[in-house]
Amino acid sequence: MAAEGGTDGGFQAYHEPHVIEILILISFFLFLALSDWLADKIFRAGLIGQIIVGLVYGVPLANILEINWRETFLALGYVGLLLITFEGGLTIRLDLLRQNFILSTIAALFGLLTPIALSFALLYAGFGHAPLEAFIVGTALCSTSLGTIFVVINSASNATDYSQTRIGTVLISAAVLDDVCGLVLVSVIHQLRGIAEDGDVNLGWIIGRPVLASGLLAILTPLVAKFVAGPLFRRFLEKPLSKFKHTSNILLMTVVLCAFLAIAAFAGASMLFGAFLAGAFLSSIPSKEKTPSELETTSFVTTFEYYLSGPQKFILQPLFFASIGFAIPFGELWTGEVIWKGVVFTILMVLSKLVVGLVVPAWDMFSAVGFLKPAPPANERMSADWAPATLLGTAMVARGEIGLLIIQIGLNETPFLTRKAFVVGVWAIVLNTIIGPVSVGVLLEKVGDQIATDKTWGIQSKPRDIDVESAMAPEQPGQDSRLPEGKGEESIGGV
């Protein structure tokens, strides 16, 4: 859609920005950087500072930024979120993703159903809100902020990439599945007004479309990667494109990412899910038999770091978290009734995600008694499970952008959500988005090495990667064995 206004004779008239506008923008980005550094020092989660800057510069507090700037930053921030998710797909261990799919599904179901159940228990049975209000607020709190998870685990340590651990893979997979389920429930909430007014709504298709679209994308992507795109790329394109190195990689990454975003959006799936699949698709199509120098200079992960990691880290990612601050109705959070109800609801919503961590000791317990193979020794596993289990539970706590989106849809596009229930839900979303990253940062600082080196839930080596790993960095006595970041991934289809 073409923009209107500001044109003169078929072109955009150029006007020098006012010095006040320039100074405001400079201060905005300066405080985003300073708040990230300060919050990281205090809370071990820099994103909290960026959310606070968004609160101050947006409508909730000082309303310093004009609406056109806020809308621009919201769009750029969402691009940053897509790139964060795309990078996660590029670097995730696809062999671990496949091996732990059942466990990830169980964790996602716990993270989806428990918040909705507790929302009904408190808001409907305890506070007397209507059932549909409890459903809408519970739906907003059942999602997990995928972007926040990637940011927190990637920034927690410079020495360890926790997305390469088994527990990190389960965490990311469960968050992706929660995002897909959240999209289904958003579609239902979108149609609640139509259901209330005339009832002439095909609810089966409303629920089925995003489920079908997401399922087909998840099934067809590895099949296309394994049987079509991978062989064609390795036979016809890989060697010619390798001459151009980063240039050809970034062009291919852009085309694939845009294609997946368009397919996901028009099919009815989540664009975040599309971005994740795009990264996983690209990581699976190159040849696996490469020399260490070829791995280092031509991989898609290296290209991403070369071109995009700087803009993403210092511009797009801060704008994403600042845009979360724009959407918080700060002034409405401070009445007595709203505060105590919001705090109580927040505690329940934290617990609703912490219980997801119970799948870790439960999984090992079933393994120990022989239901799953191979079975680790029970006396060794039960005492060691608390750290990975706590990481899984605390990392799932952050709700962030998806929760705010769902609850605002419930308020603005349906007649069922009252302002009071909306504000109580926002309390829980905001506090969970703070509590989750802070808890993960503290946990990884204390026991991060224990999690990374855990034989069952930490970084897992693969036989086919041992030679490449040894060639790139010969292992020293006492040195932890781990894969180079983003290298040696298996294909989605398992080849």
GUMARZA-333704 format. One record per residue (C-alpha): x, y, z; residue number from 1. Coordinates in Angstrom, 1 decimal. Each point is the difference from the previous one (the first is absolute). Layout:
<recs>
     c1     c2     c3 resi
      X      Y      Z  NUM
...
</recs>
This chain:
<recs>
     c1     c2     c3 resi
    0.0    0.0    0.0    1
    1.5    3.3   -1.0    2
    0.6    2.6    2.6    3
   -2.0    3.2   -0.1    4
    1.0    3.6    0.8    5
    3.3    1.8    0.0    6
    0.3    0.0   -3.8    7
    0.4    2.9   -2.4    8
   -0.4   -0.6   -3.7    9
    0.5   -3.8    0.1   10
    3.0   -0.1    2.3   11
    0.7    0.2    3.7   12
    0.9    3.5    1.0   13
    3.3    0.1    1.9   14
   -0.1    1.9    3.3   15
    2.9    0.2    2.4   16
   -1.1   -1.6    3.3   17
   -0.3    2.4    2.9   18
    2.9    0.0    2.4   19
   -2.3   -1.1    2.9   20
   -1.1   -3.1   -1.9   21
    3.6   -0.9   -0.7   22
    1.0    0.5    3.6   23
   -3.0   -2.2    1.2   24
    1.0   -2.8   -2.3   25
    3.7    0.2    1.0   26
   -1.0   -0.1    3.7   27
   -2.4   -2.9   -0.6   28
    2.6   -2.2   -1.5   29
    2.6    1.1    2.5   30
   -2.2   -0.9    3.0   31
   -0.9   -3.3   -1.7   32
    3.7   -0.9    0.0   33
    0.7    1.3    3.5   34
   -3.1   -1.7    1.5   35
    1.0   -3.3   -1.6   36
    3.5    0.2    1.6   37
   -1.4    1.1    3.4   38
   -2.8   -2.5    0.2   39
    2.4   -2.8   -1.1   40
    2.3    1.0    2.9   41
   -2.9    0.1    2.6   42
   -2.5   -2.6   -1.2   43
    2.1   -2.1   -2.4   44
   -2.6    0.8   -2.7   45
    0.6    3.2   -2.0   46
   -3.4   -0.2   -1.8   47
   -1.7    1.2    3.2   48
    1.8    3.4   -0.4   49
   -1.1    0.3   -3.6   50
   -3.7   -0.7    1.0   51
    0.3    2.7    2.6   52
    1.3    2.5   -2.6   53
   -2.9   -0.9   -2.2   54
   -2.4    0.8    2.9   55
    1.6    3.4    0.5   56
    0.2    1.1   -3.6   57
   -3.3   -1.5   -1.0   58
   -3.6    0.9    0.9   59
    0.0   -1.8    3.4   60
    2.2    2.6    1.7   61
    1.6    3.1   -1.7   62
   -1.4   -0.5   -3.5   63
    3.1    1.5   -1.5   64
    0.1   -1.8   -3.3   65
   -2.5    1.0   -2.7   66
   -2.4   -2.7   -1.1   67
    1.6   -0.4   -3.4   68
    3.3   -0.7    1.6   69
   -1.6   -2.6    2.4   70
   -1.7   -1.8   -2.9   71
    3.3    0.0   -1.9   72
    1.9   -1.4    3.0   73
   -2.7   -2.6    0.6   74
    0.4   -1.3   -3.6   75
    3.8    0.1    0.2   76
   -0.1   -1.7    3.4   77
   -2.2   -2.8   -1.5   78
    2.6   -0.4   -2.7   79
    2.5   -0.4    2.8   80
   -2.1   -2.7    1.6   81
   -0.3   -1.9   -3.3   82
    3.8    0.2   -0.4   83
    0.5   -1.3    3.6   84
   -2.3   -2.9   -0.8   85
    1.7   -0.6   -3.4   86
    3.4   -0.1    1.7   87
   -1.4   -2.6    2.5   88
   -1.0   -2.2   -2.9   89
    3.4    0.4   -1.6   90
    1.9   -1.1    3.1   91
   -2.3   -2.5    1.6   92
    1.2   -3.6    0.2   93
   -2.3   -1.8   -2.4   94
    1.0   -3.4    1.1   95
   -1.0    0.8    3.6   96
   -3.2    1.7   -1.3   97
   -1.1   -3.2   -1.7   98
    1.1   -2.3    2.9   99
   -1.9    2.0    2.6  100
   -3.2    0.8   -1.8  101
   -2.2   -2.0    2.2  102
    1.5    1.5    3.2  103
   -0.3    3.5   -1.5  104
   -3.7   -0.6   -0.9  105
   -0.7   -1.2    3.6  106
    1.7    3.1    1.4  107
   -1.9    2.3   -2.4  108
   -3.3   -1.6    1.0  109
    0.8    0.6    3.7  110
    0.9    3.6   -0.8  111
   -3.2    0.5   -2.0  112
   -2.7   -1.6    2.1  113
    1.2    0.8    3.5  114
   -0.3    3.9   -0.3  115
   -3.5   -0.4   -1.5  116
   -1.1   -2.3    2.8  117
    1.4    2.3    2.7  118
   -1.5    3.0   -1.7  119
   -3.4   -1.6    0.3  120
    0.7   -1.0    3.6  121
    0.9    3.5    1.1  122
   -1.9    2.4   -2.3  123
   -3.2   -2.0   -0.4  124
   -0.3   -1.9    3.2  125
    2.0    2.4    2.3  126
   -0.6    3.5   -1.3  127
   -3.4   -0.5   -1.7  128
    0.9    0.9   -3.5  129
   -1.9   -1.4   -3.0  130
    1.2   -3.3   -1.5  131
    0.9    1.6   -3.3  132
    2.1    2.6    1.9  133
    1.9   -2.7    1.7  134
    0.5   -1.8   -3.3  135
    1.4    3.2   -1.8  136
    2.3    0.9    2.9  137
    1.2   -3.6    0.4  138
    0.6   -0.2   -3.8  139
    2.2    3.1    0.2  140
    2.0   -1.6    2.8  141
    0.4   -3.4   -1.6  142
    2.4    1.3   -2.6  143
    3.8    0.3    0.5  144
    2.1    2.8   -1.4  145
    2.2   -1.9   -2.5  146
    2.1    3.2   -0.7  147
    0.6    0.5    3.7  148
    1.2   -3.6    0.4  149
    2.5    0.3   -2.9  150
    1.3    3.3    1.4  151
    0.4   -1.2    3.5  152
    1.7   -3.3   -0.7  153
    2.3    1.6   -2.6  154
    1.1    2.9    2.2  155
    0.3   -2.1    3.2  156
    3.6   -1.1   -0.7  157
    2.6    0.8   -2.5  158
    1.6   -3.4    0.5  159
   -2.9   -2.3   -0.5  160
   -2.8   -0.1   -2.5  161
   -2.9   -1.5    2.0  162
   -2.1   -0.3   -3.1  163
    2.3   -2.9   -1.0  164
   -0.8   -1.9    3.2  165
   -2.7   -2.7    0.2  166
   -2.0    1.9    2.5  167
    0.3    3.2   -2.1  168
   -1.3   -1.9   -3.0  169
   -3.0   -1.2    2.0  170
   -0.6    3.5    1.3  171
    0.1    1.6   -3.5  172
   -2.2   -2.8   -1.5  173
   -2.6    0.3    2.8  174
   -0.1    3.8   -0.4  175
   -0.5   -0.3   -3.8  176
   -2.9   -2.5    0.5  177
   -1.5    2.4    2.6  178
    0.2    2.8   -2.6  179
   -1.8   -2.2   -2.5  180
   -2.8   -0.9    2.5  181
   -0.2    3.7    1.1  182
   -0.7    0.9   -3.7  183
   -2.9   -2.5   -0.1  184
   -1.5    1.5    3.1  185
    0.5    3.6   -1.3  186
   -2.0   -1.0   -3.1  187
   -2.8   -1.2    2.3  188
    0.1    3.3    2.0  189
   -0.1    2.0   -3.3  190
   -3.3   -1.7   -0.8  191
   -1.6    0.3    3.4  192
   -1.8    3.2   -1.0  193
   -1.5   -1.7   -3.1  194
   -1.1   -3.0    2.1  195
   -1.7    2.3    2.5  196
   -1.8    2.1   -2.6  197
   -1.4   -2.5   -2.5  198
    1.6   -3.4    0.7  199
    0.6   -0.4   -3.8  200
    3.7   -0.9    0.4  201
    1.7   -3.2   -1.1  202
    1.9   -0.6    3.3  203
    1.4   -3.3   -1.3  204
    1.8    1.8   -2.8  205
    1.1    2.8    2.3  206
    1.7   -2.5    2.2  207
    1.1   -2.4   -2.7  208
    1.6    2.5   -2.4  209
    3.0    1.0    2.1  210
    0.4   -3.6    1.3  211
   -0.1   -1.4   -3.6  212
    2.3    2.8   -1.3  213
    2.6   -0.5    2.8  214
   -0.1   -3.8   -0.3  215
    0.5    0.0   -3.7  216
    2.9    2.5    0.3  217
    1.6   -2.1    2.7  218
   -0.4   -3.2   -2.1  219
    0.8    1.3   -3.5  220
    3.0    2.1    0.9  221
    2.2   -2.9    1.0  222
   -1.2   -2.1   -2.9  223
    0.8    2.8   -2.5  224
    3.3    0.6    1.6  225
    1.0   -3.7   -0.1  226
   -1.3   -1.1   -3.3  227
   -0.1    3.1   -2.2  228
    1.7    3.2    1.2  229
    3.0   -1.7    1.6  230
    1.0   -2.2   -2.9  231
   -0.5    2.8   -2.5  232
    1.9    2.5    2.0  233
    2.9   -2.3    0.6  234
    0.2   -1.1   -3.6  235
   -0.6    3.2   -2.0  236
    0.4    3.1    2.3  237
    2.3   -0.7    2.9  238
    3.3    0.1   -1.8  239
   -0.8    3.0   -2.4  240
   -1.5    2.0    2.9  241
    3.0   -0.7    2.2  242
    2.1    2.3   -2.1  243
   -2.1    3.0    1.2  244
    0.1   -1.2    3.6  245
   -2.0    2.5    2.2  246
   -1.7    1.8   -2.9  247
   -1.7   -3.1   -1.4  248
   -0.8   -1.3    3.5  249
   -1.8    3.2    1.1  250
   -2.0    0.2   -3.3  251
   -1.1   -3.6    0.4  252
   -0.8    0.5    3.7  253
   -2.1    3.0   -0.9  254
   -2.0   -1.8   -2.7  255
   -0.6   -3.1    2.1  256
   -1.0    2.0    3.1  257
   -2.5    2.2   -2.0  258
   -1.4   -3.1   -1.7  259
   -0.7   -1.7    3.3  260
   -1.4    3.1    1.5  261
   -2.4    0.5   -2.9  262
   -1.0   -3.7    0.0  263
   -0.6   -0.1    3.7  264
   -2.0    3.3    0.1  265
   -2.3   -0.7   -3.0  266
   -0.5   -3.7    1.1  267
   -1.2    1.1    3.5  268
    3.1   -1.1    2.0  269
    2.2    2.2    2.1  270
    2.7    2.1   -1.7  271
    2.3   -0.8    3.0  272
   -0.5   -3.7   -0.8  273
    0.8    0.7   -3.6  274
    3.2    1.9    1.0  275
    1.1   -2.9    2.2  276
   -0.6   -2.6   -2.8  277
    1.9    2.2   -2.5  278
    3.1    0.0    2.2  279
   -0.3   -3.8    0.6  280
   -0.6   -0.5   -3.8  281
    3.2    1.9   -0.9  282
    2.1   -1.7    2.6  283
   -0.9   -3.4   -1.5  284
    0.7    0.4   -3.7  285
    3.9    0.5   -0.2  286
    2.4   -2.9   -0.3  287
    1.2   -1.4    3.4  288
    3.4   -1.1   -1.3  289
    1.9    3.3    0.0  290
    3.5    0.9    1.1  291
    0.2    2.1    3.2  292
    0.9    3.1   -2.1  293
   -3.1   -0.5   -2.2  294
   -2.2   -0.4    3.1  295
    1.4    3.2    1.4  296
   -0.3    2.2   -3.0  297
   -3.1   -1.1   -1.9  298
   -2.6   -1.0    2.6  299
   -3.3    1.8    0.2  300
    0.6    0.6    3.7  301
    3.3    1.7   -0.7  302
   -1.7    2.2   -2.6  303
   -2.8    0.9    2.4  304
    2.6    1.1    2.6  305
    1.9    1.9   -2.7  306
   -2.9    2.0   -1.4  307
   -2.9   -0.1    2.5  308
    1.2   -0.6    3.6  309
    1.1    3.6    0.5  310
   -3.2    1.7   -1.2  311
   -2.1   -2.6    1.7  312
    1.7    0.3    3.4  313
    0.4    3.8    0.1  314
   -3.0    1.3   -1.9  315
   -2.8   -2.5   -0.8  316
    0.0   -2.1    3.2  317
   -0.1    3.1    2.3  318
   -2.8    1.4   -2.2  319
   -1.9   -3.2    0.5  320
    0.1    0.1    3.8  321
   -0.7    3.7    0.0  322
   -3.1   -0.6   -2.0  323
   -1.2   -2.4    2.7  324
    0.3    3.0    2.4  325
   -2.1    2.1   -2.4  326
   -2.9   -2.5    0.4  327
   -0.1   -0.1    3.8  328
   -2.9    2.1    1.6  329
    2.2    1.1    2.8  330
   -2.3    2.6    1.5  331
   -2.8   -2.5    0.5  332
    2.0   -2.5    2.0  333
    0.1    1.9    3.3  334
   -3.4   -0.3    1.7  335
    0.0   -2.0    3.2  336
   -2.4   -2.8   -1.3  337
    1.9   -0.4   -3.3  338
    3.4   -0.2    1.8  339
   -0.9   -2.8    2.4  340
   -1.9   -1.9   -2.6  341
    2.7    0.5   -2.5  342
    2.7   -1.2    2.4  343
   -2.0   -3.1    1.0  344
   -0.7   -0.8   -3.7  345
    3.7    0.5   -0.8  346
    1.1   -2.5    2.6  347
   -2.4   -2.6   -1.4  348
    1.2    0.7   -3.6  349
    3.6   -0.4    1.1  350
   -0.9   -3.4    1.6  351
   -1.9   -1.0   -3.2  352
    3.2    0.1   -2.0  353
    2.4   -1.2    2.7  354
   -1.9   -3.3    0.1  355
    1.2   -0.6   -3.6  356
    3.4   -0.8    1.5  357
   -1.5   -3.0    1.7  358
    0.1   -1.8   -3.4  359
    3.8   -0.3    0.4  360
    0.1   -2.1    3.2  361
   -3.2   -1.9   -1.2  362
    1.7   -0.9   -3.2  363
    3.1   -1.2    1.7  364
   -2.1   -1.9    2.6  365
   -1.8   -1.9   -2.8  366
    3.4   -0.7   -1.6  367
    1.4   -1.3    3.3  368
   -2.8   -2.6    0.4  369
    0.4   -1.1   -3.6  370
   -2.8    1.6   -1.9  371
    2.4    2.0   -2.2  372
    3.3   -1.1   -1.4  373
    2.8    0.6    0.6  374
   -0.6    0.3    3.7  375
    2.4    2.0    2.1  376
    0.8   -1.2    3.6  377
   -2.7    1.3    2.3  378
    2.2    0.7    2.9  379
    2.1    2.3   -2.1  380
   -2.7    1.8   -1.9  381
   -2.5    1.0    2.6  382
    2.3    2.3    1.9  383
    1.4    1.6   -3.2  384
   -3.3    0.8   -1.6  385
   -0.9    3.1    2.0  386
    2.2    2.4   -1.9  387
   -1.2   -0.8   -3.6  388
   -3.6   -0.4    1.3  389
    0.2    3.5    1.6  390
    1.4    1.4   -3.2  391
   -2.8   -1.4   -2.0  392
   -2.7    1.3    2.4  393
    1.4    3.5    0.6  394
    0.8    0.6   -3.7  395
   -3.6   -0.8   -0.9  396
   -1.3    2.7    2.4  397
    0.5    3.1   -2.2  398
   -3.1    0.8   -2.0  399
    0.9    3.3   -1.7  400
   -1.3    1.1   -3.4  401
   -2.3   -2.9   -0.7  402
   -1.8    0.3    3.3  403
   -0.5    3.8   -0.5  404
   -1.3   -0.6   -3.5  405
   -2.5   -2.6    1.0  406
   -1.4    1.9    3.0  407
   -0.3    3.2   -2.1  408
   -1.9   -1.9   -2.7  409
   -2.4   -1.3    2.8  410
   -0.5    3.6    1.2  411
   -0.3    1.8   -3.3  412
   -1.7   -2.5   -2.3  413
   -2.4   -1.9    2.3  414
   -2.7    1.2    2.4  415
    0.9   -2.5    2.7  416
    3.1    1.3    1.7  417
   -0.5    2.7    2.6  418
    2.6    2.6    0.7  419
    0.6   -1.3    3.5  420
    0.8   -3.5   -1.2  421
    2.2    1.4   -2.8  422
    2.1    2.0    2.5  423
    0.3   -3.0    2.3  424
    1.2   -2.1   -2.9  425
    2.5    2.7   -1.1  426
    1.5    0.0    3.6  427
    0.7   -3.7   -0.4  428
    1.4    0.4   -3.5  429
    2.4    2.8    1.0  430
    1.2   -1.5    3.2  431
    0.5   -3.4   -1.6  432
    2.0    1.6   -2.8  433
    2.3    1.5    2.7  434
    0.1   -3.0    2.4  435
    0.8   -2.6   -2.7  436
    3.2    1.7   -1.5  437
    1.3    1.0    3.4  438
   -0.4   -3.5    1.4  439
    1.6   -1.6   -3.1  440
    2.9    2.5    0.2  441
    0.7   -0.8    3.7  442
   -0.4   -3.7   -0.5  443
    2.4   -0.2   -2.9  444
    2.5    2.1    1.9  445
   -0.1   -2.5    2.9  446
   -0.3   -3.4   -1.7  447
    0.3    0.8   -3.7  448
    3.2   -2.1   -0.3  449
   -1.7   -2.9    1.8  450
   -2.9    0.1   -2.5  451
    2.3    0.3   -3.1  452
    2.2   -3.0    1.1  453
   -2.8   -2.3    1.1  454
    0.3   -3.2   -1.9  455
   -3.8   -0.4   -0.4  456
   -1.3    3.6   -0.3  457
    3.1    2.0   -1.0  458
    1.9    0.3   -3.3  459
   -0.2   -3.3   -1.9  460
    2.8   -1.1   -2.4  461
   -0.7   -1.9   -3.2  462
    2.3   -2.6   -1.4  463
    0.1    1.5   -3.5  464
    1.1    3.3    1.3  465
    3.0   -1.2    2.1  466
    2.5    0.3   -2.8  467
   -1.1    3.5   -1.0  468
    0.0    1.1    3.6  469
    3.5   -1.4    0.7  470
    1.4    1.6   -3.1  471
   -1.4    3.5    0.9  472
    1.0   -0.1    3.7  473
    1.8   -3.0    1.3  474
   -1.4   -0.9    3.4  475
    2.3    0.6    3.0  476
    0.0   -2.1    3.1  477
   -2.9    1.0    2.2  478
   -1.6    2.1   -2.8  479
   -3.7   -0.3   -0.5  480
   -1.0   -1.6   -3.2  481
   -2.5    2.1   -2.1  482
   -0.8    0.9   -3.5  483
    1.0    3.3   -1.6  484
   -3.0    2.3    0.0  485
   -2.3   -0.7   -2.9  486
    2.3   -2.6   -1.6  487
   -0.6   -3.6   -1.0  488
   -3.8    0.0    0.2  489
   -1.8   -3.0   -1.4  490
   -2.6    0.6   -2.6  491
   -3.6    0.4    1.0  492
   -0.7   -3.3   -1.6  493
    2.7   -1.8    1.9  494
    2.7   -0.3   -2.6  495
</recs>
